[in-house]
Amino acid sequence: MKPRRIPHHSATEAQRQRILIALRAGPKTSMDLRKLGIYQHSVRVFELRKAGYSIKTDRVTLTDHDGFQHRGCAMYELESEPSDKGAK
């Protein structure tokens, strides 16, 4: 079976879905999310939080493929998802 391909849509909802799929697999950095085509990751994470997702942000120093350090990059971790218990 082929792995599920995540479409690189620029639509806001598609970007939020790519973030959720990525975070469900484990913590991701801002660089990781850029590789997924999500350049306004902080805005998308804000929208997910507003929708009830608990996403922790830590600041880390990353080194890119050219050896340059980037201080204060975001490391996102999905802590919990909204529950549907109140929905009818």
C-alpha positions in Angstrom: 0.0 0.0 0.0 1.3 3.4 -0.9 1.8 6.0 1.8 -0.9 8.7 1.9 0.3 11.7 0.0 -0.5 15.1 1.6 -1.5 17.6 -1.0 0.6 20.8 -1.1 -2.5 23.0 -1.4 -2.0 26.6 -0.3 -5.6 26.8 0.9 -5.8 27.7 4.6 -7.7 24.5 5.6 -5.3 22.3 3.7 -2.4 23.9 5.5 -4.1 23.3 8.9 -4.7 19.7 8.0 -1.0 19.2 7.0 0.1 20.6 10.3 -2.3 18.3 12.2 -1.1 15.2 10.3 2.5 16.2 10.9 2.0 17.0 14.6 0.1 13.7 15.2 3.4 12.0 14.2 5.4 14.0 16.7 6.8 17.4 17.4 7.8 19.5 14.4 9.9 22.7 14.0 9.1 25.7 11.9 11.6 24.4 9.4 9.8 21.1 9.2 6.5 22.9 8.5 8.1 25.0 5.8 9.2 21.8 4.1 5.5 20.9 4.0 4.8 24.2 2.2 3.4 26.0 5.3 5.1 29.4 5.5 2.7 31.2 7.9 2.8 28.3 10.4 2.4 30.6 13.4 -0.9 31.9 12.0 -2.1 28.4 11.2 -1.2 27.1 14.7 -3.0 30.1 16.2 -6.1 29.1 14.2 -5.8 25.5 15.4 -5.6 26.6 19.0 -8.7 28.8 18.6 -10.4 25.6 17.3 -9.6 23.8 20.5 -6.3 22.1 19.8 -3.7 22.4 22.6 -0.3 23.0 20.9 2.8 23.7 22.9 5.5 25.9 21.5 9.1 25.9 22.6 11.9 28.0 21.2 14.9 26.1 19.9 18.1 26.7 18.0 18.3 24.9 14.7 21.1 24.4 12.2 20.2 24.4 8.5 21.8 22.2 5.8 24.4 25.0 5.2 25.5 25.0 8.8 23.9 28.3 9.8 22.2 28.5 13.2 18.8 29.9 13.6 17.9 30.9 17.1 14.4 31.2 18.4 12.8 28.8 16.0 9.5 27.3 17.0 9.1 23.7 18.0 5.4 22.7 18.0 4.0 19.7 19.9 0.3 18.6 19.8 -0.8 18.0 23.4 -4.5 17.4 22.9 -7.3 17.6 20.4 -10.7 19.1 20.9 -13.3 16.6 22.2 -16.6 16.0 20.5 -18.4 15.0 23.8 -20.6 18.1 23.8 -21.6 17.7 20.1 -25.0 16.3 19.2 
